[in-house]
Amino acid sequence: GKVRGPLNVGCLLTFAQIILPRLRRAFVDRHPEVGFRQFEASQTELISGLRNASLDVVLTYDLDIPKDLRFTPLVTLPPYVLVAAAHPLARLKQITPKDLSGLPMVLLDLPVSADYFLSLFEKGGPPPIAEKTRDIAVMQSLVANGFGYSLLNFRPTSDRSPDGKTLRYIPLKGPLRAPAEADAPGRLKLDEAA
């Protein structure tokens, strides 16, 4: 039989712009009779959507998942340090939390994500926060314009900030917990996931 009917897919704001459009295209091309609706939301909103049945499935990190919900990891995502091309650490092949000690951070201030990023510095204490934003594009532009470094758990496809400046994404190394995510470009072929 054919796959048909409504499908409400929620995706974490942090990576929806990278994953959701490609996943949706692959899925609707394969299953054109499915009414695919997408929702970008915070972790709290995604969990609420699953519980009240307004969402059928969500793509999110394995962070603060309630015990009554089942999480199926598809890939592990290591954290990246995002710096401007002119930043003193931009030439490094990898960075440790110790390397970032005392340097100003531009915090992606989303529920769950902010707590996770700050937890990476527990041993050395929290970094000085130069700026907070809830928007990834704003965060990238702040970093590209020299206001500090930031952290992400995925590698965007472009090395440019929205305002056209060059960025560097450098793996963060050390004893870190990398959250599992329900999908990631370059690691899992989205047409296979569909």
Backbone as JSON Lines, residues from 0, in Angstrom:
{"i":0,"aa":"G","n":[0.8,-1.18,0.0],"ca":[0.0,0.0,0.0],"c":[0.85,1.25,0.0]}
{"i":1,"aa":"K","n":[0.21,2.33,-0.3],"ca":[0.87,3.63,-0.32],"c":[0.86,4.25,1.07]}
{"i":2,"aa":"V","n":[1.9,5.03,1.33],"ca":[1.97,5.81,2.56],"c":[1.21,7.1,2.29]}
{"i":3,"aa":"R","n":[0.21,7.4,3.13],"ca":[-0.58,8.62,2.95],"c":[-1.1,9.1,4.29]}
{"i":4,"aa":"G","n":[-1.59,10.32,4.3],"ca":[-2.14,10.91,5.51],"c":[-1.29,12.03,6.03]}
{"i":5,"aa":"P","n":[-1.69,12.62,7.15],"ca":[-0.93,13.73,7.72],"c":[0.29,13.25,8.51]}
{"i":6,"aa":"L","n":[1.34,14.06,8.48],"ca":[2.53,13.81,9.28],"c":[3.02,15.15,9.79]}
{"i":7,"aa":"N","n":[2.99,15.34,11.1],"ca":[3.44,16.57,11.75],"c":[4.81,16.34,12.35]}
{"i":8,"aa":"V","n":[5.81,17.0,11.79],"ca":[7.21,16.81,12.19],"c":[7.7,18.06,12.89]}
{"i":9,"aa":"G","n":[8.18,17.89,14.11],"ca":[8.8,18.99,14.85],"c":[10.31,18.89,14.77]}
{"i":10,"aa":"C","n":[10.97,20.03,14.77],"ca":[12.43,20.04,14.7],"c":[12.97,21.14,15.61]}
{"i":11,"aa":"L","n":[14.04,20.83,16.3],"ca":[14.67,21.79,17.19],"c":[15.16,23.01,16.39]}
{"i":12,"aa":"L","n":[14.86,24.19,16.91],"ca":[15.25,25.45,16.27],"c":[16.73,25.49,15.89]}
{"i":13,"aa":"T","n":[17.56,24.89,16.72],"ca":[19.01,24.99,16.55],"c":[19.47,24.52,15.19]}
{"i":14,"aa":"F","n":[18.87,23.46,14.66],"ca":[19.36,22.93,13.4],"c":[18.27,22.74,12.34]}
{"i":15,"aa":"A","n":[17.09,23.26,12.58],"ca":[15.98,23.07,11.63],"c":[16.33,23.59,10.23]}
{"i":16,"aa":"Q","n":[17.0,24.73,10.13],"ca":[17.29,25.31,8.83],"c":[18.26,24.47,8.02]}
{"i":17,"aa":"I","n":[19.03,23.62,8.67],"ca":[20.0,22.77,7.97],"c":[19.36,21.45,7.55]}
{"i":18,"aa":"I","n":[18.53,20.88,8.4],"ca":[18.03,19.53,8.19],"c":[16.63,19.46,7.61]}
{"i":19,"aa":"L","n":[15.74,20.25,8.15],"ca":[14.31,20.07,7.85],"c":[13.94,20.24,6.38]}
{"i":20,"aa":"P","n":[14.4,21.27,5.67],"ca":[14.0,21.39,4.26],"c":[14.44,20.2,3.4]}
{"i":21,"aa":"R","n":[15.68,19.74,3.57],"ca":[16.17,18.58,2.79],"c":[15.43,17.32,3.15]}
{"i":22,"aa":"L","n":[15.19,17.11,4.44],"ca":[14.45,15.93,4.88],"c":[13.04,15.94,4.3]}
{"i":23,"aa":"R","n":[12.4,17.11,4.39],"ca":[11.04,17.23,3.87],"c":[11.0,16.96,2.37]}
{"i":24,"aa":"R","n":[11.92,17.56,1.61],"ca":[11.94,17.35,0.16],"c":[12.1,15.86,-0.15]}
{"i":25,"aa":"A","n":[13.04,15.18,0.47],"ca":[13.25,13.76,0.22],"c":[12.01,12.94,0.58]}
{"i":26,"aa":"F","n":[11.38,13.29,1.67],"ca":[10.22,12.54,2.13],"c":[9.02,12.74,1.21]}
{"i":27,"aa":"V","n":[8.69,13.98,0.88],"ca":[7.5,14.22,0.04],"c":[7.72,13.75,-1.4]}
{"i":28,"aa":"D","n":[8.96,13.75,-1.87],"ca":[9.22,13.19,-3.2],"c":[8.95,11.68,-3.21]}
{"i":29,"aa":"R","n":[9.29,11.03,-2.12],"ca":[9.09,9.57,-2.0],"c":[7.66,9.21,-1.65]}
{"i":30,"aa":"H","n":[7.0,10.07,-0.87],"ca":[5.64,9.8,-0.39],"c":[4.75,11.03,-0.66]}
{"i":31,"aa":"P","n":[4.37,11.26,-1.92],"ca":[3.64,12.48,-2.27],"c":[2.23,12.56,-1.67]}
{"i":32,"aa":"E","n":[1.69,11.47,-1.19],"ca":[0.34,11.5,-0.63],"c":[0.33,11.76,0.88]}
{"i":33,"aa":"V","n":[1.5,12.05,1.42],"ca":[1.6,12.41,2.83],"c":[1.54,13.93,2.95]}
{"i":34,"aa":"G","n":[0.68,14.41,3.84],"ca":[0.59,15.84,4.13],"c":[1.61,16.2,5.19]}
{"i":35,"aa":"F","n":[2.82,16.52,4.76],"ca":[3.96,16.8,5.65],"c":[3.86,18.24,6.13]}
{"i":36,"aa":"R","n":[3.73,18.41,7.43],"ca":[3.73,19.76,8.03],"c":[4.91,19.84,8.98]}
{"i":37,"aa":"Q","n":[5.63,20.93,8.94],"ca":[6.81,21.09,9.79],"c":[6.6,22.18,10.82]}
{"i":38,"aa":"F","n":[7.27,22.0,11.96],"ca":[7.19,22.96,13.06],"c":[8.58,23.08,13.66]}
{"i":39,"aa":"E","n":[9.11,24.3,13.74],"ca":[10.39,24.55,14.38],"c":[10.09,25.06,15.78]}
{"i":40,"aa":"A","n":[10.74,24.48,16.79],"ca":[10.39,24.82,18.17],"c":[11.54,24.54,19.11]}
{"i":41,"aa":"S","n":[11.37,24.99,20.35],"ca":[12.34,24.69,21.42],"c":[12.12,23.26,21.89]}
{"i":42,"aa":"Q","n":[13.05,22.75,22.65],"ca":[12.95,21.39,23.2],"c":[11.67,21.22,24.02]}
{"i":43,"aa":"T","n":[11.37,22.19,24.85],"ca":[10.17,22.13,25.69],"c":[8.92,22.05,24.84]}
{"i":44,"aa":"E","n":[8.86,22.87,23.8],"ca":[7.69,22.86,22.91],"c":[7.58,21.56,22.14]}
{"i":45,"aa":"L","n":[8.7,20.99,21.74],"ca":[8.68,19.71,21.02],"c":[8.14,18.59,21.91]}
{"i":46,"aa":"I","n":[8.62,18.54,23.13],"ca":[8.16,17.51,24.07],"c":[6.67,17.68,24.34]}
{"i":47,"aa":"S","n":[6.24,18.91,24.52],"ca":[4.82,19.19,24.72],"c":[4.0,18.73,23.51]}
{"i":48,"aa":"G","n":[4.51,19.0,22.31],"ca":[3.82,18.59,21.09],"c":[3.68,17.09,20.96]}
{"i":49,"aa":"L","n":[4.71,16.35,21.39],"ca":[4.59,14.89,21.39],"c":[3.54,14.43,22.39]}
{"i":50,"aa":"R","n":[3.57,15.04,23.55],"ca":[2.64,14.63,24.61],"c":[1.18,14.94,24.28]}
{"i":51,"aa":"N","n":[0.93,16.07,23.62],"ca":[-0.46,16.41,23.3],"c":[-0.86,15.94,21.9]}
{"i":52,"aa":"A","n":[0.01,15.17,21.26],"ca":[-0.24,14.54,19.95],"c":[-0.41,15.55,18.81]}
{"i":53,"aa":"S","n":[0.07,16.78,18.98],"ca":[0.08,17.72,17.85],"c":[1.28,17.47,16.95]}
{"i":54,"aa":"L","n":[2.29,16.73,17.46],"ca":[3.45,16.31,16.67],"c":[3.52,14.79,16.67]}
{"i":55,"aa":"D","n":[3.85,14.22,15.51],"ca":[3.98,12.77,15.4],"c":[5.4,12.3,15.67]}
{"i":56,"aa":"V","n":[6.38,13.12,15.29],"ca":[7.78,12.78,15.47],"c":[8.55,14.09,15.59]}
{"i":57,"aa":"V","n":[9.68,14.05,16.31],"ca":[10.52,15.24,16.42],"c":[11.98,14.89,16.17]}
{"i":58,"aa":"L","n":[12.69,15.87,15.67],"ca":[14.14,15.77,15.48],"c":[14.76,16.71,16.5]}
{"i":59,"aa":"T","n":[15.56,16.14,17.4],"ca":[16.1,16.93,18.49],"c":[17.36,16.28,19.05]}
{"i":60,"aa":"Y","n":[17.99,16.94,19.99],"ca":[19.13,16.39,20.7],"c":[18.66,15.47,21.83]}
{"i":61,"aa":"D","n":[19.57,14.62,22.24],"ca":[19.33,13.73,23.37],"c":[19.69,14.47,24.67]}
{"i":62,"aa":"L","n":[18.96,15.54,24.93],"ca":[19.18,16.34,26.14],"c":[17.84,16.55,26.82]}
{"i":63,"aa":"D","n":[17.78,16.22,28.08],"ca":[16.57,16.4,28.88],"c":[15.34,15.72,28.27]}
{"i":64,"aa":"I","n":[15.53,14.53,27.74],"ca":[14.4,13.75,27.22],"c":[13.73,13.07,28.41]}
{"i":65,"aa":"P","n":[12.46,13.3,28.64],"ca":[11.77,12.64,29.75],"c":[11.79,11.12,29.6]}
{"i":66,"aa":"K","n":[11.82,10.44,30.71],"ca":[11.94,8.98,30.7],"c":[10.76,8.29,30.02]}
{"i":67,"aa":"D","n":[9.6,8.94,29.97],"ca":[8.43,8.3,29.36],"c":[8.41,8.43,27.83]}
{"i":68,"aa":"L","n":[9.4,9.12,27.24],"ca":[9.49,9.25,25.8],"c":[10.67,8.44,25.28]}
{"i":69,"aa":"R","n":[10.52,7.84,24.13],"ca":[11.6,7.04,23.54],"c":[12.39,7.9,22.56]}
{"i":70,"aa":"F","n":[13.69,7.9,22.73],"ca":[14.6,8.63,21.84],"c":[15.4,7.61,21.05]}
{"i":71,"aa":"T","n":[15.43,7.76,19.75],"ca":[16.22,6.89,18.9],"c":[17.34,7.71,18.28]}
{"i":72,"aa":"P","n":[18.58,7.53,18.72],"ca":[19.68,8.32,18.14],"c":[20.02,7.83,16.74]}
{"i":73,"aa":"L","n":[20.26,8.79,15.85],"ca":[20.67,8.46,14.5],"c":[22.14,8.78,14.25]}
{"i":74,"aa":"V","n":[22.65,9.74,15.01],"ca":[24.04,10.15,14.83],"c":[24.49,10.89,16.1]}
{"i":75,"aa":"T","n":[25.79,10.86,16.36],"ca":[26.36,11.63,17.47],"c":[27.03,12.86,16.89]}
{"i":76,"aa":"L","n":[26.71,13.99,17.48],"ca":[27.24,15.25,16.98],"c":[28.23,15.87,17.95]}
{"i":77,"aa":"P","n":[29.5,15.94,17.58],"ca":[30.48,16.59,18.46],"c":[30.37,18.1,18.36]}
{"i":78,"aa":"P","n":[30.71,18.8,19.43],"ca":[30.64,20.27,19.39],"c":[31.76,20.89,18.57]}
{"i":79,"aa":"Y","n":[31.42,22.02,17.95],"ca":[32.38,22.83,17.2],"c":[32.49,24.19,17.85]}
{"i":80,"aa":"V","n":[33.71,24.74,17.82],"ca":[33.94,26.11,18.23],"c":[33.87,26.95,16.95]}
{"i":81,"aa":"L","n":[33.09,27.98,17.0],"ca":[32.91,28.88,15.87],"c":[33.69,30.16,16.18]}
{"i":82,"aa":"V","n":[34.62,30.51,15.28],"ca":[35.43,31.73,15.46],"c":[35.51,32.5,14.15]}
{"i":83,"aa":"A","n":[35.8,33.78,14.25],"ca":[36.05,34.6,13.07],"c":[37.37,34.18,12.45]}
{"i":84,"aa":"A","n":[37.52,34.41,11.15],"ca":[38.75,34.03,10.46],"c":[39.98,34.7,11.06]}
{"i":85,"aa":"A","n":[39.82,35.88,11.63],"ca":[40.96,36.62,12.21],"c":[41.18,36.31,13.69]}
{"i":86,"aa":"H","n":[40.36,35.43,14.28],"ca":[40.49,35.1,15.71],"c":[41.82,34.39,15.95]}
{"i":87,"aa":"P","n":[42.47,34.63,17.09],"ca":[43.76,33.97,17.38],"c":[43.7,32.44,17.36]}
{"i":88,"aa":"L","n":[42.54,31.84,17.62],"ca":[42.42,30.38,17.62],"c":[42.04,29.81,16.25]}
{"i":89,"aa":"A","n":[41.82,30.65,15.27],"ca":[41.31,30.21,13.96],"c":[42.26,29.27,13.23]}
{"i":90,"aa":"R","n":[43.53,29.33,13.54],"ca":[44.5,28.49,12.85],"c":[44.61,27.09,13.43]}
{"i":91,"aa":"L","n":[44.01,26.85,14.61],"ca":[44.1,25.54,15.26],"c":[43.24,24.5,14.56]}
{"i":92,"aa":"K","n":[43.67,23.24,14.65],"ca":[42.91,22.13,14.07],"c":[41.87,21.57,15.04]}
{"i":93,"aa":"Q","n":[42.09,21.8,16.32],"ca":[41.13,21.45,17.35],"c":[41.35,22.37,18.54]}
{"i":94,"aa":"I","n":[40.31,22.49,19.37],"ca":[40.34,23.4,20.52],"c":[39.82,22.65,21.73]}
{"i":95,"aa":"T","n":[40.39,22.94,22.9],"ca":[39.9,22.37,24.15],"c":[39.2,23.47,24.95]}
{"i":96,"aa":"P","n":[38.37,23.08,25.91],"ca":[37.77,24.11,26.77],"c":[38.82,24.99,27.44]}
{"i":97,"aa":"K","n":[39.96,24.42,27.78],"ca":[41.03,25.2,28.41],"c":[41.54,26.3,27.47]}
{"i":98,"aa":"D","n":[41.6,26.0,26.17],"ca":[42.03,27.02,25.19],"c":[41.09,28.22,25.19]}
{"i":99,"aa":"L","n":[39.83,27.99,25.55],"ca":[38.82,29.05,25.52],"c":[38.73,29.83,26.83]}
{"i":100,"aa":"S","n":[39.48,29.4,27.82],"ca":[39.42,30.01,29.15],"c":[39.65,31.52,29.08]}
{"i":101,"aa":"G","n":[38.71,32.26,29.63],"ca":[38.81,33.71,29.7],"c":[38.42,34.46,28.44]}
{"i":102,"aa":"L","n":[38.17,33.73,27.36],"ca":[37.79,34.39,26.11],"c":[36.28,34.66,26.09]}
{"i":103,"aa":"P","n":[35.86,35.77,25.5],"ca":[34.43,36.1,25.47],"c":[33.65,35.15,24.56]}
{"i":104,"aa":"M","n":[32.47,34.77,25.04],"ca":[31.61,33.83,24.31],"c":[30.33,34.53,23.87]}
{"i":105,"aa":"V","n":[29.89,34.21,22.67],"ca":[28.56,34.6,22.19],"c":[27.7,33.36,22.38]}
{"i":106,"aa":"L","n":[26.8,33.42,23.34],"ca":[26.02,32.25,23.73],"c":[24.74,32.14,22.91]}
{"i":107,"aa":"L","n":[24.54,30.99,22.29],"ca":[23.27,30.69,21.66],"c":[22.32,30.35,22.8]}
{"i":108,"aa":"D","n":[21.48,31.3,23.14],"ca":[20.7,31.26,24.37],"c":[19.31,30.65,24.15]}
{"i":109,"aa":"L","n":[19.32,29.36,23.8],"ca":[18.08,28.61,23.64],"c":[17.95,27.64,24.8]}
{"i":110,"aa":"P","n":[16.72,27.37,25.24],"ca":[16.53,26.39,26.32],"c":[17.23,25.08,25.97]}
{"i":111,"aa":"V","n":[17.81,24.45,26.94],"ca":[18.53,23.18,26.85],"c":[19.88,23.38,26.17]}
{"i":112,"aa":"S","n":[19.93,23.98,24.99],"ca":[21.19,24.18,24.28],"c":[22.16,25.04,25.09]}
{"i":113,"aa":"A","n":[21.69,26.15,25.64],"ca":[22.57,27.03,26.42],"c":[23.13,26.29,27.63]}
{"i":114,"aa":"D","n":[22.29,25.53,28.33],"ca":[22.76,24.77,29.48],"c":[23.82,23.75,29.07]}
{"i":115,"aa":"Y","n":[23.58,23.08,27.94],"ca":[24.56,22.11,27.47],"c":[25.89,22.79,27.15]}
{"i":116,"aa":"F","n":[25.86,23.88,26.37],"ca":[27.1,24.54,25.99],"c":[27.86,25.03,27.21]}
{"i":117,"aa":"L","n":[27.16,25.6,28.18],"ca":[27.83,26.07,29.4],"c":[28.37,24.91,30.24]}
{"i":118,"aa":"S","n":[27.72,23.74,30.18],"ca":[28.19,22.58,30.95],"c":[29.54,22.07,30.46]}
{"i":119,"aa":"L","n":[29.92,22.42,29.26],"ca":[31.22,22.0,28.73],"c":[32.38,22.67,29.46]}
{"i":120,"aa":"F","n":[32.06,23.71,30.24],"ca":[33.09,24.47,30.94],"c":[33.03,24.26,32.45]}
{"i":121,"aa":"E","n":[32.37,23.23,32.93],"ca":[32.18,23.03,34.37],"c":[33.49,23.02,35.14]}
{"i":122,"aa":"K","n":[34.52,22.38,34.58],"ca":[35.79,22.27,35.31],"c":[36.5,23.61,35.46]}
{"i":123,"aa":"G","n":[36.47,24.45,34.43],"ca":[37.16,25.73,34.48],"c":[36.27,26.89,34.84]}
{"i":124,"aa":"G","n":[35.02,26.62,35.11],"ca":[34.08,27.7,35.4],"c":[33.47,28.23,34.13]}
{"i":125,"aa":"P","n":[32.38,28.96,34.26],"ca":[31.7,29.46,33.06],"c":[32.52,30.51,32.33]}
{"i":126,"aa":"P","n":[32.4,30.55,31.02],"ca":[33.13,31.56,30.26],"c":[32.49,32.93,30.42]}
{"i":127,"aa":"P","n":[33.25,34.0,30.18],"ca":[32.62,35.33,30.17],"c":[31.7,35.45,28.95]}
{"i":128,"aa":"I","n":[30.44,35.78,29.2],"ca":[29.47,35.89,28.11],"c":[29.48,37.32,27.58]}
{"i":129,"aa":"A","n":[29.92,37.48,26.34],"ca":[29.97,38.8,25.71],"c":[28.59,39.21,25.21]}
{"i":130,"aa":"E","n":[27.84,38.21,24.74],"ca":[26.51,38.48,24.19],"c":[25.71,37.19,24.18]}
{"i":131,"aa":"K","n":[24.38,37.34,24.26],"ca":[23.46,36.22,24.16],"c":[22.49,36.5,23.02]}
{"i":132,"aa":"T","n":[22.15,35.46,22.28],"ca":[21.14,35.58,21.24],"c":[20.42,34.25,21.08]}
{"i":133,"aa":"R","n":[19.18,34.33,20.63],"ca":[18.39,33.13,20.38],"c":[18.38,32.78,18.89]}
{"i":134,"aa":"D","n":[19.1,33.53,18.09],"ca":[19.08,33.35,16.64],"c":[20.47,32.93,16.15]}
{"i":135,"aa":"I","n":[20.53,31.81,15.45],"ca":[21.82,31.3,14.97],"c":[22.48,32.27,13.99]}
{"i":136,"aa":"A","n":[21.71,32.87,13.11],"ca":[22.28,33.8,12.14],"c":[22.89,35.01,12.84]}
{"i":137,"aa":"V","n":[22.22,35.53,13.85],"ca":[22.77,36.66,14.62],"c":[24.04,36.22,15.34]}
{"i":138,"aa":"M","n":[24.02,35.02,15.92],"ca":[25.2,34.51,16.6],"c":[26.38,34.41,15.64]}
{"i":139,"aa":"Q","n":[26.14,33.87,14.44],"ca":[27.22,33.74,13.46],"c":[27.78,35.12,13.08]}
{"i":140,"aa":"S","n":[26.92,36.08,12.89],"ca":[27.39,37.42,12.51],"c":[28.13,38.11,13.65]}
{"i":141,"aa":"L","n":[27.67,37.92,14.88],"ca":[28.4,38.48,16.03],"c":[29.8,37.88,16.11]}
{"i":142,"aa":"V","n":[29.9,36.57,15.94],"ca":[31.21,35.91,15.96],"c":[32.07,36.42,14.81]}
{"i":143,"aa":"A","n":[31.53,36.45,13.62],"ca":[32.29,36.89,12.44],"c":[32.8,38.32,12.58]}
{"i":144,"aa":"N","n":[32.09,39.13,13.36],"ca":[32.49,40.53,13.56],"c":[33.33,40.73,14.81]}
{"i":145,"aa":"G","n":[33.83,39.63,15.39],"ca":[34.81,39.73,16.45],"c":[34.31,39.92,17.87]}
{"i":146,"aa":"F","n":[33.05,39.61,18.14],"ca":[32.52,39.78,19.5],"c":[32.78,38.59,20.4]}
{"i":147,"aa":"G","n":[33.4,37.55,19.9],"ca":[33.72,36.36,20.68],"c":[33.56,35.11,19.84]}
{"i":148,"aa":"Y","n":[33.7,33.96,20.51],"ca":[33.51,32.66,19.86],"c":[32.13,32.15,20.25]}
{"i":149,"aa":"S","n":[31.71,31.08,19.61],"ca":[30.48,30.42,20.02],"c":[30.64,28.93,19.8]}
{"i":150,"aa":"L","n":[29.61,28.18,20.18],"ca":[29.61,26.73,20.04],"c":[28.36,26.28,19.31]}
{"i":151,"aa":"L","n":[28.52,25.23,18.51],"ca":[27.41,24.58,17.82],"c":[27.66,23.08,17.82]}
{"i":152,"aa":"N","n":[26.59,22.3,17.72],"ca":[26.74,20.84,17.63],"c":[26.49,20.32,16.22]}
{"i":153,"aa":"F","n":[26.64,21.17,15.26],"ca":[26.59,20.75,13.87],"c":[27.45,21.71,13.07]}
{"i":154,"aa":"R","n":[27.87,21.25,11.93],"ca":[28.71,22.07,11.06],"c":[27.86,22.57,9.9]}
{"i":155,"aa":"P","n":[27.54,23.87,9.87],"ca":[26.77,24.4,8.75],"c":[27.49,24.17,7.42]}
{"i":156,"aa":"T","n":[26.74,24.21,6.34],"ca":[27.32,23.94,5.03],"c":[28.15,25.1,4.5]}
{"i":157,"aa":"S","n":[27.94,26.29,5.04],"ca":[28.67,27.47,4.57],"c":[29.65,27.96,5.64]}
{"i":158,"aa":"D","n":[30.79,28.45,5.18],"ca":[31.78,29.05,6.08],"c":[31.63,30.57,6.13]}
{"i":159,"aa":"R","n":[30.47,31.05,5.75],"ca":[30.2,32.49,5.75],"c":[29.1,32.82,6.73]}
{"i":160,"aa":"S","n":[29.24,33.95,7.39],"ca":[28.17,34.46,8.24],"c":[27.11,35.07,7.33]}
{"i":161,"aa":"P","n":[25.92,35.32,7.85],"ca":[24.88,35.94,7.01],"c":[25.3,37.28,6.41]}
{"i":162,"aa":"D","n":[26.24,37.99,7.07],"ca":[26.69,39.27,6.52],"c":[27.95,39.12,5.65]}
{"i":163,"aa":"G","n":[28.28,37.86,5.29],"ca":[29.31,37.61,4.29],"c":[30.73,37.42,4.78]}
{"i":164,"aa":"K","n":[30.95,37.45,6.09],"ca":[32.31,37.31,6.61],"c":[32.66,35.82,6.79]}
{"i":165,"aa":"T","n":[33.96,35.53,6.73],"ca":[34.43,34.15,6.84],"c":[34.45,33.68,8.29]}
{"i":166,"aa":"L","n":[33.98,32.46,8.49],"ca":[33.97,31.8,9.8],"c":[34.79,30.53,9.75]}
{"i":167,"aa":"R","n":[35.26,30.13,10.91],"ca":[35.95,28.84,11.04],"c":[35.19,27.99,12.07]}
{"i":168,"aa":"Y","n":[35.0,26.72,11.74],"ca":[34.37,25.75,12.66],"c":[35.44,24.75,13.02]}
{"i":169,"aa":"I","n":[35.82,24.73,14.3],"ca":[36.93,23.9,14.76],"c":[36.4,22.93,15.81]}
{"i":170,"aa":"P","n":[36.72,21.63,15.68],"ca":[36.23,20.66,16.66],"c":[36.68,21.0,18.09]}
{"i":171,"aa":"L","n":[35.75,20.89,19.03],"ca":[36.07,21.05,20.45],"c":[36.4,19.66,20.99]}
{"i":172,"aa":"K","n":[37.58,19.5,21.54],"ca":[38.05,18.2,22.02],"c":[38.18,18.19,23.53]}
{"i":173,"aa":"G","n":[38.2,17.0,24.09],"ca":[38.32,16.84,25.53],"c":[37.24,15.88,26.01]}
{"i":174,"aa":"P","n":[37.14,15.68,27.31],"ca":[36.11,14.79,27.85],"c":[34.74,15.48,27.81]}
{"i":175,"aa":"L","n":[34.07,15.39,26.69],"ca":[32.81,16.1,26.47],"c":[31.69,15.11,26.23]}
{"i":176,"aa":"R","n":[30.48,15.52,26.57],"ca":[29.3,14.74,26.22],"c":[28.72,15.34,24.95]}
{"i":177,"aa":"A","n":[28.75,14.57,23.88],"ca":[28.16,15.04,22.62],"c":[26.74,14.51,22.55]}
{"i":178,"aa":"P","n":[25.74,15.39,22.46],"ca":[24.38,14.9,22.39],"c":[24.1,14.22,21.07]}
{"i":179,"aa":"A","n":[23.31,13.17,21.14],"ca":[22.87,12.52,19.9],"c":[21.77,13.37,19.31]}
{"i":180,"aa":"E","n":[21.7,13.38,18.02],"ca":[20.68,14.16,17.32],"c":[19.96,13.24,16.37]}
{"i":181,"aa":"A","n":[18.75,13.56,16.06],"ca":[17.96,12.68,15.22],"c":[18.31,12.76,13.74]}
{"i":182,"aa":"D","n":[19.27,13.59,13.36],"ca":[19.69,13.64,11.97],"c":[20.84,14.62,11.84]}
{"i":183,"aa":"A","n":[21.63,14.49,10.78],"ca":[22.72,15.42,10.55],"c":[23.15,15.35,9.1]}
{"i":184,"aa":"P","n":[23.28,16.48,8.42],"ca":[23.71,16.46,7.03],"c":[25.13,15.92,6.91]}
{"i":185,"aa":"G","n":[25.36,15.12,5.89],"ca":[26.69,14.58,5.66],"c":[26.96,13.31,6.44]}
{"i":186,"aa":"R","n":[26.19,13.01,7.41],"ca":[26.39,11.8,8.2],"c":[25.35,10.73,7.86]}
{"i":187,"aa":"L","n":[24.16,11.16,7.58],"ca":[23.07,10.25,7.27],"c":[22.41,10.79,6.02]}
{"i":188,"aa":"K","n":[22.28,9.95,5.01],"ca":[21.64,10.41,3.79],"c":[20.16,10.6,4.08]}
{"i":189,"aa":"L","n":[19.69,11.8,3.86],"ca":[18.31,12.13,4.2],"c":[17.32,11.34,3.39]}
{"i":190,"aa":"D","n":[17.67,10.95,2.13],"ca":[16.73,10.16,1.38],"c":[16.6,8.75,1.96]}
{"i":191,"aa":"E","n":[17.64,8.27,2.64],"ca":[17.53,6.97,3.32],"c":[16.67,7.11,4.56]}
{"i":192,"aa":"A","n":[16.72,8.26,5.23],"ca":[15.9,8.47,6.42],"c":[14.43,8.56,6.05]}
{"i":193,"aa":"A","n":[14.14,9.07,4.87],"ca":[12.75,9.2,4.43],"c":[12.21,7.84,4.11]}
